Amino acid sequence: NSPASNLAAQAWRIGNFLDSVKSVDDNPVTTTEGLIYRSSSSDLRLAPKSSLLIAGPNASGKTTLLRRIRALWPAHGLLERPPIVGSSDPYGNHSSSIMFLTGQPYLPFSRPLLEQVAYPDAPSTCKGEDETELVLGSVGLEYLLGRFKLQDEVDWYRVLSAGEQQRLALARVLYHQPTFAVLDEATSCLDEETEVTLVKAMQAQGIGVVMVSFRKEIRGLFSEVVNLQWDGHR
């Protein structure tokens, strides 16, 4: 291939990438009224405090659906949701928000436990030690307070097990109390009893839980259940 044709091919790919970024940025409509996602294959409507379990076989599109709600991928439809925790909120109402958690939480490197729980808030806006200790106790991590001070700078990836890391991410949900918490296998390293306890703890705070899980035993905790098929349809 000639340099000119290679340059043209690169320009085409960059153009497609910029178009996709624009479609992702422009697509979500910020609202305080709940969560709505409508496309050719999905019709989801969740009022605040409602919970949704997304189930289905491997490769049925569960993570794809959550990525479209997150606006990481083009929605190819109508998407209305609250602002993401830590983003600018045009309504100025931090109680109307949404959080997204994956199976591998992000733990800022060598930042103290106080800031890990408050993430993505800036350190200067942390609520305080009492609130942090309360939510750590709610997710079963109160024993960390006997090993570390809240201001100790630690490499938490090395100190905490995979299950403890997931508990810490769920402590963030209880700390921020968003309208919705969207969990993409964010409890995969926890046993069933712990998973049930933490889902109930979030719901008790009025947080709507949107969750991917393979465990049939927790279905009774959800007001809505969507079973995806191989083609991504309900």
N, C-alpha and C positions, 0 to 999 in steps of 0.2 A: 504493500500500500504506500501511496505517496504521502509526504508530509502534509499536503493540503487536505487529503481525504481523512488522515488521522485527526487533524485539527477540526475538521467539520464534524467527525464522529464525537469528539470530546465536547464540542460546543452543543451538539444535540443532547448529549447525556446531561450536561450542566443545565441546559434549558429545561429538560424534563424534571430534573431535581428541584430547580427553583419553582417550577409550576406546582410540584407536589407539596413543597413547603408552604407555598402561598395557600393552597387548598386546605392544608391542615390548620394554618393560622386563622384563616377566615371562617372556617366551618363552625366551630362551637358557638352557641348563643348562650351568654351568661344569664342565669336566672336564679331566683331564690325560691321558685315554686316546686322544685323537685328535680327529677331526672327523666328525660325523654329521649329515646333513640328510636327513630323510625327509618327503615330502609326496605329494600325489596325482600329481605330475608328475616327482618326483625321488627318487632313493634313492642318496645319496652316503655312502660310508664310507671314511675315510682314516686309516690308522694313522700315527703319528709317523714322519717321514722319507720318507713317500710323497708323490708329486707328481701333480697333476691338471691336465690341459689342457682348458679349456672352449672349444669351437669351435662355429661355426654362422653362418648368414647374419645380416645386419643385422636388427634388430628381432625376433630369435629368443629374447630373454630372458637373454642372457649377463650383462649388468650387473644385471638384476633378481635373478638368482640370487645374485650376490655381495652385493647389498644385503640380501638376506634372511639370508645367512650373517653379514653384519655387524650384523644386527638393526636396520638403518635402516628396513626395511619389515617388516611382520608376516610371520612364516615360514609360517603356515598349515600347520604340521606340527611335527615334532620336530626341534629344533636343539640339538646338544651341541657345544661347542667350548671351547678354552682361553680364559683371560681375555685381553683386549686389552692389548698393551704399554702401560704407563703407568697402567693401571687397578688397582684393588685386587684382590689375588689371595687368595682365601680359603684357598688351599693354602700360601701363603707361599713359592711356588716360582717364581722369575722365569724359570727355564729352560723352563717350560711356559707358552707364551703365543702370541699370534697378532698379526700386523701386517697392516694394510690399506693398499695404495698405489694411487693413481689416476694418470692420465696427467699431471695438474697437481699436483705436490707442494706442500705447504704449507711455506714457509720463513719462520719468525718474523722480523719486520721488524728489520733492522739488528742482528742477533745474530751473534756471532762464529762462525767455522767450527767450533770445538770444540763449541759448543752446537747448531749445526745438525745435526751428525752424531749427537749424543746425544739429540736431540729424540725423544720427549716427556719425557725425564728432566729433572729440575730441574738447573740449573747446578752446584749443590753436590754432585751425585751423579755427575758425569761421570767416566769411568774414567781419563782422563789423555791426555796428548799422544801418547804412543807408540802407544796403541791407536787413536787417531783417525788418525794418520798411516798406520798399517797398513791400515785399511779404505779410506782414500782411495786408497792405492796399488792395492788390490784391484779398485777400480772404474775405474781409469785417470784419477784426478783428482790424482795426486801433483804434477803441475805447478803446481797452485794454491798449494802450499807454497812455491814460488819467487816467487810474486807477493804472497802475503798471509801474515801471521802468524796462528796459530790463534786469537788473541785480538782480531784486527781486526774492528771492527763495520762491516759492509758491507751494502748493499742488494743481496742476491744475485740478486733477480729481474732487476736491471738488468745485473749483471756476468756472469751465467751464461746460456748458451744453453738452449733447451728440453731438449736432450739431456743437457747437463751437470747441469741440475736433476734429471732423472730418475736420473742416475748418483748424485747426492748422496743422493737418497731410498733408493736401493739400498744405499748405504754404511751407512745407518741399519740396514738389515736385518742386514748382516754384523756391525755393532756390537752389536746387541741379541741376535742369534742366537735368534729365536723358534722355537717348534715349527713354525709355519706362517707363510708370507708369502703373502698374497692380493693378486695384481696384476691390476688392471683396466686393461689397456692401458698399464701403467706403464713399458713399454719401447717405446712407439709411435714415439718420436723417435730411437731407436737403430737402427743398421744391424744386419743379421742376424748378422754375426760377433760383434759386441759383445753382442747379446742372448743368444746361445748361451753366450758366455764367462761372463756374469754369472749366468745360470741355473745353469751348472755350478758356479760359485763358491759360490752359496748351497747347492746340494745337497751339495757337498763338506763343508760345515759341518754337515750333518745337518738342514738346514732343508727342510721339505716345501713345495714351491712349488705354489700353486693360481693358475692364470693364464689370462687371456683373451688370445688372440693369433690373428691371421689367417694367420700364417705356417706353412705346412705343414711346412717344413723342420725345425722344432724338435720335432716330435711324438715323435721317437725318444728325447728326454730325459725323457719322462714315463711313469710306470708305469701311469697311468690317463688315458683320453681320453674326454670326453663331447661328443657332437655334438648340439647342440640344434636342433630343427626350428622352423618358423614359429610353432607354438603353444606353444613353451616346453618341450615334452616332449623326452625323449631319443630 
